[in-house]
């Protein structure tokens, strides 16, 4: 069977909220406060794939996350972004910047009129951006290359005599703590070119919480936004897009230290993402898409009452020997490693913070050890074993794509 050519289109739109649509100041206490300024606007970046009759839109947003409760129903929210594309063919992801609105219903912000107004604007602007990306689609080629970025990420769960503490509580970080396992510092870059060799898009996948500016009262797309700014300096890079990985247990060494640290991180990430000395061309561009969902149980005592907030949605796409798998919530590095090690593809890009947020997805060991990520609370409410369910479903989708 002859394969269809792959076309891609891109578009960017501003999704910066009013300052009153404030930031999370305490997940434990359920508090938010209005922003005071905008340091770096929030964007939604759209990458549309068209192959034969298949049409899929990947949307990366500079948001913390969104869940079913905060959008008054995930299916309705996705429908509000759909126009000439089916809502189930829209893959929604967040960069997880902590200087975006508190949009996971940890506080009462989602019930305010100004938040709901912004949410409608968000849907409308993404819908328009998808339409522009479809109209701009061009036939493409692509390549992939992996590098490492040292010094900007670490295992944030630190074992002490008192139990597990987060790395931000013991800053500055001692050198012996910086390389505690597990940590994955790989930077995976996928470059899309038109048939004349001009860059259409540069997609970068790396693992880290964007928390350099956490709890500082300004809006910021953080180091993912800084990375995109740096890549936009050259038109050859096309549209940059950041896809965060399984960052549930990964922080930068510097938390809440300010914009300069986010700028340094973003610039270093952009520089690393362009080191293409090990570039591999993906010769076959046959494109396929699949999705699925699994209802997960909620732990007692977490305060979660909406079972739809535990409906885990998954998506996966294949382009020849390359696959992307999109996971909900905040998986840990170990879960991503298990998926990648068992993936049938030569190159597997694992993306976290996709679709509706389902909170942290700790491993069984992490739940036993405790710590912030283990909860229980509205930020961590999955039952023991959820990580294995996530891994199993991701591998099911990858194997089904591979065997098609």
TIBATI-490865 format. One line per field, with one value per residue (C-alpha): x, y, z; residue number from 1. Coordinates in pm, whole numbers, padded with zeros to 5 digits, always signed. Example, Ala and Ser with C-alpha at 12.3 -4.5 7.8 and 13.67 -1.06 7.14 Angstrom:
u: [+01230;+01367]
v: [-00450;-00106]
w: [+00780;+00714]
drengu: [1;2]
// end
This chain:
u: [+00000;+00139;+00177;+00024;+00251;+00265;+00167;+00207;+00093;+00166;+00011;+00066;-00187;-00175;-00372;-00254;-00537;-00648;-00438;-00737;-00721;-00453;-00175;-00171;+00003;-00070;-00203;-00229;-00436;-00616;-00512;-00464;-00384;-00421;-00118;+00045;+00209;+00298;+00665;+00635;+00299;+00138;+00099;-00079;+00126;-00051;+00099;-00145;-00074;-00253;-00199;-00459;-00794;-00636;-00622;-00483;-00398;-00138;-00185;+00086;-00027;+00170;-00061;-00022;-00284;-00660;-00894;-01254;-01384;-01202;-01346;-01697;-01657;-01359;-01563;-01747;-01417;-01264;-01579;-01533;-01196;-01326;-01447;-01325;-01155;-01312;-01255;-01119;-00846;-00720;-00434;-00419;-00100;+00039;+00399;+00313;+00445;+00361;+00323;+00000;-00354;-00458;-00663;-00699;-00971;-00742;-00902;-01231;-01085;-01251;-01594;-01532;-01682;-01347;-01197;-01492;-01466;-01096;-01172;-01414;-01153;-00896;-01119;-01195;-00833;-00718;-00998;-00888;-00522;-00608;-00790;-00489;-00253;-00468;-00469;-00088;-00011;+00283;+00431;+00722;+01021;+01151;+01447;+01511;+01813;+01882;+02120;+02170;+02144;+02335;+02290;+01927;+01726;+01741;+01550;+01350;+01242;+01524;+01539;+01620;+01597;+01267;+01131;+01098;+01145;+01132;+01460;+01340;+01335;+01713;+01847;+02121;+02153;+02463;+02662;+02611;+02234;+02231;+02281;+02065;+01877;+01644;+01680;+01652;+01831;+01784;+01660;+01474;+01433;+01213;+01268;+01011;+01119;+00934;+01046;+01288;+01463;+01319;+01225;+00853;+00868;+01112;+00953;+01154;+01078;+01254;+01170;+01150;+00904;+00895;+00921;+01207;+00947;+00691;+00482;+00626;+00323;+00377;+00254;+00533;+00568;+00890;+01182;+00965;+00870;+01230;+01335;+01078;+01193;+01550;+01455;+01240;+01551;+01622;+01345;+01513;+01374;+01014;+00763;+00915;+00709;+00797;+00651;+00719;+00789;+00734;+00833;+00632;+00952;+01191;+01275;+01541;+01801;+01673;+01307;+01134;+01468;+01346;+01332;+01708;+01718;+01427;+01605;+01929;+01745;+01546;+01852;+02055;+01766;+01736;+02111;+02106;+01803;+01989;+02293;+02212;+02539;+02352;+02053;+01855;+01618;+01282;+01253;+00902;+00642;+00336;+00115;-00134;-00321;-00490;-00639;-00797;-00914;-00913;-01119;-00891;-01004;-00972;-00814;-01027;-00942;-00820;-01118;-01185;-01551;-01567;-01480;-01432;-01114;-00977;-01068;-00724;-00715;-00428;-00323;-00044;+00078;+00319;+00539;+00739;+00995;+00897;+00611;+00467;+00260;+00068;+00003;-00237;-00127;+00221;+00391;+00731;+01055;+01049;+00712;+00838;+01151;+00941;+00728;+01026;+01222;+00929;+00819;+00848;+00957;+01312;+01224;+00957;+00865;+00677;+00474;+00316;+00053;-00170;-00548;-00732;-00512;-00537;-00276;+00048;+00097;+00353;+00510;+00415;+00749;+00695;+00351;+00499;+00775;+00535;+00617;+00427;+00371;+00213;-00055;-00323;-00491;-00646;-00303;-00243;-00546;-00477;-00488;-00176;-00096;-00213;+00139;+00125;-00215;-00076;+00227;+00013;-00227;+00056;+00225;-00104;-00146;+00216;+00198;-00131;+00018;+00325;+00124;-00118]
v: [+00000;+00342;+00572;+00920;+01222;+01403;+01769;+01989;+02340;+02568;+02859;+03053;+03249;+03452;+03303;+03540;+03585;+03899;+03955;+03867;+03510;+03451;+03210;+02919;+03014;+02696;+02367;+02230;+02525;+02582;+02945;+03175;+03544;+03783;+03846;+04187;+04199;+04009;+03918;+03674;+03619;+03277;+03116;+02824;+02664;+02443;+02176;+02017;+01684;+01588;+01259;+01135;+01177;+01187;+01527;+01571;+01888;+01896;+02197;+02294;+02560;+02762;+02653;+02474;+02211;+02185;+01926;+01825;+02026;+02345;+02343;+02218;+01894;+01793;+01681;+02013;+02198;+02009;+02065;+02439;+02420;+02213;+02353;+02181;+01910;+01656;+01723;+01371;+01456;+01746;+01652;+01910;+01952;+02195;+02303;+02311;+02659;+02755;+03123;+03059;+03058;+02817;+02609;+02270;+02363;+02350;+02679;+02850;+03052;+02834;+02944;+03315;+03505;+03640;+03289;+03155;+03449;+03373;+03003;+03084;+03313;+03033;+02793;+03050;+03147;+02786;+02706;+02994;+02889;+02533;+02667;+02882;+02588;+02368;+02636;+02669;+02296;+02203;+01871;+01793;+01581;+01534;+01428;+01348;+01389;+01340;+01539;+01598;+01917;+01896;+02118;+02226;+01933;+01693;+01427;+01647;+01382;+01378;+01106;+01237;+01095;+01281;+01135;+01259;+01633;+01837;+01975;+02336;+02316;+02264;+02526;+02587;+02231;+02045;+01897;+01541;+01584;+01710;+01371;+01151;+00896;+00871;+01174;+01196;+01495;+01404;+01669;+01516;+01735;+01671;+01906;+01941;+02083;+02170;+02014;+02304;+02231;+02532;+02473;+02451;+02352;+02253;+02034;+01991;+01730;+01755;+01674;+01941;+02140;+02506;+02652;+02903;+03179;+02985;+03204;+03524;+03738;+03779;+03584;+03395;+03108;+03032;+02841;+02681;+03031;+03148;+02847;+02935;+03298;+03186;+02948;+03214;+03424;+03210;+03160;+02831;+02680;+02745;+02742;+02617;+02395;+02260;+01930;+01850;+01490;+01277;+01559;+01457;+01407;+01643;+02004;+02252;+02313;+02672;+02714;+03052;+03225;+03456;+03530;+03520;+03149;+03079;+03273;+03082;+02750;+02837;+02959;+02650;+02425;+02598;+02570;+02200;+02134;+02259;+02032;+01811;+01619;+01291;+01379;+01087;+01140;+00964;+00829;+00688;+00946;+00719;+00882;+00710;+00822;+00640;+00731;+00564;+00620;+00441;+00521;+00519;+00485;+00778;+00730;+00804;+01115;+01320;+01554;+01463;+01399;+01425;+01084;+01249;+01404;+01049;+00957;+00915;+01005;+00891;+00965;+00836;+00919;+00740;+00887;+00595;+00485;+00774;+00767;+01021;+00900;+01157;+01082;+01262;+01413;+01411;+01074;+01002;+00946;+00574;+00531;+00699;+00484;+00168;+00277;+00376;+00059;-00155;+00057;-00117;+00208;+00325;+00667;+00721;+01069;+01057;+01367;+01439;+01697;+01597;+01624;+01653;+01662;+01364;+01489;+01319;+00956;+00830;+00488;+00234;+00292;+00669;+00629;+00408;+00660;+00954;+01315;+01594;+01406;+01116;+01336;+01257;+01570;+01728;+01734;+01360;+01133;+00821;+00478;+00264;+00102;+00387;+00419;+00060;+00121;+00428;+00235;-00056;+00167;+00367;+00046;-00092;+00212;+00204;-00166;-00120;+00162;-00047;-00348;-00155]
w: [+00000;-00093;+00203;+00204;+00225;+00558;+00572;+00879;+00962;+01256;+01439;+01764;+01969;+02290;+02584;+02859;+03114;+03296;+03609;+03829;+03700;+03958;+04047;+04288;+04614;+04812;+04680;+05035;+05160;+04829;+04795;+04497;+04455;+04158;+03939;+03953;+03608;+03293;+03250;+02961;+02784;+02775;+02432;+02271;+01993;+01740;+01518;+01273;+01103;+00779;+00600;+00354;+00530;+00878;+01049;+01403;+01597;+01875;+02105;+02355;+02604;+02858;+03138;+03471;+03380;+03335;+03483;+03432;+03728;+03628;+03272;+03363;+03169;+02956;+02655;+02643;+02676;+02383;+02176;+02226;+02048;+01756;+01427;+01111;+01316;+01547;+01920;+01969;+01714;+01926;+02161;+02441;+02645;+02904;+02962;+03336;+03405;+03763;+03668;+03482;+03630;+03904;+03661;+03835;+04089;+04391;+04496;+04416;+04129;+03864;+03994;+03937;+03646;+03524;+03510;+03314;+03072;+03014;+02963;+02679;+02524;+02554;+02360;+02091;+02035;+02015;+01770;+01548;+01576;+01469;+01162;+01068;+01112;+00886;+00618;+00641;+00610;+00384;+00286;+00515;+00599;+00952;+01161;+01527;+01753;+02124;+02346;+02720;+02924;+03251;+03556;+03507;+03645;+03940;+04133;+04367;+04621;+04878;+05144;+05493;+05845;+05881;+05555;+05198;+05145;+04826;+04693;+04706;+05087;+05105;+04865;+04772;+04649;+04767;+04473;+04598;+04570;+04214;+04051;+04272;+04060;+03888;+03661;+03283;+03132;+02768;+02529;+02235;+01929;+01626;+01331;+01055;+00717;+00398;+00071;+00012;+00343;+00525;+00889;+00966;+01334;+01608;+01876;+02198;+02463;+02801;+03164;+03437;+03647;+03535;+03888;+03870;+03923;+04128;+04365;+04217;+04131;+03760;+03460;+03286;+03042;+03233;+03082;+02807;+02692;+02713;+02504;+02240;+02237;+02176;+01895;+01729;+01671;+01362;+01102;+01007;+01327;+01226;+01511;+01838;+02067;+02412;+02531;+02896;+02991;+03300;+03536;+03843;+04046;+03863;+03956;+03859;+04132;+04166;+04269;+04308;+04246;+03969;+03598;+03540;+03623;+03387;+03113;+03161;+03159;+02847;+02656;+02752;+02648;+02310;+02250;+02342;+02123;+01815;+01848;+01550;+01510;+01575;+01357;+01210;+00919;+00953;+00601;+00620;+00714;+00736;+00999;+01229;+01541;+01827;+02163;+02463;+02819;+03153;+03461;+03766;+04130;+04372;+04714;+05016;+05214;+04919;+04898;+04535;+04455;+04074;+03929;+03588;+03732;+03747;+03388;+03231;+02862;+02638;+02280;+02058;+01710;+01481;+01209;+01071;+01331;+01563;+01814;+02056;+02352;+02558;+02925;+03160;+03489;+03641;+03590;+03745;+03554;+03638;+03464;+03148;+03153;+03176;+02879;+02666;+02742;+02629;+02332;+01994;+01824;+01755;+01896;+02162;+02285;+02616;+02698;+03037;+03138;+02845;+02826;+03160;+03466;+03704;+03953;+04047;+03948;+04202;+04186;+04452;+04624;+04629;+04783;+05054;+05130;+05138;+05060;+04887;+04560;+04749;+04906;+04984;+04857;+04550;+04388;+04448;+04466;+04260;+04422;+04454;+04122;+03899;+03756;+03630;+03471;+03294;+03170;+03052;+02856;+02698;+02582;+02453;+02230;+02113;+02025;+01844;+01637;+01561;+01447;+01226]
drengu: [1;2;3;4;5;6;7;8;9;10;11;12;13;14;15;16;17;18;19;20;21;22;23;24;25;26;27;28;29;30;31;32;33;34;35;36;37;38;39;40;41;42;43;44;45;46;47;48;49;50;51;52;53;54;55;56;57;58;59;60;61;62;63;64;65;66;67;68;69;70;71;72;73;74;75;76;77;78;79;80;81;82;83;84;85;86;87;88;89;90;91;92;93;94;95;96;97;98;99;100;101;102;103;104;105;106;107;108;109;110;111;112;113;114;115;116;117;118;119;120;121;122;123;124;125;126;127;128;129;130;131;132;133;134;135;136;137;138;139;140;141;142;143;144;145;146;147;148;149;150;151;152;153;154;155;156;157;158;159;160;161;162;163;164;165;166;167;168;169;170;171;172;173;174;175;176;177;178;179;180;181;182;183;184;185;186;187;188;189;190;191;192;193;194;195;196;197;198;199;200;201;202;203;204;205;206;207;208;209;210;211;212;213;214;215;216;217;218;219;220;221;222;223;224;225;226;227;228;229;230;231;232;233;234;235;236;237;238;239;240;241;242;243;244;245;246;247;248;249;250;251;252;253;254;255;256;257;258;259;260;261;262;263;264;265;266;267;268;269;270;271;272;273;274;275;276;277;278;279;280;281;282;283;284;285;286;287;288;289;290;291;292;293;294;295;296;297;298;299;300;301;302;303;304;305;306;307;308;309;310;311;312;313;314;315;316;317;318;319;320;321;322;323;324;325;326;327;328;329;330;331;332;333;334;335;336;337;338;339;340;341;342;343;344;345;346;347;348;349;350;351;352;353;354;355;356;357;358;359;360;361;362;363;364;365;366;367;368;369;370;371;372;373;374;375;376;377;378;379;380;381;382;383;384;385;386;387;388;389;390;391;392;393;394;395;396;397;398;399;400;401;402;403;404]
// end
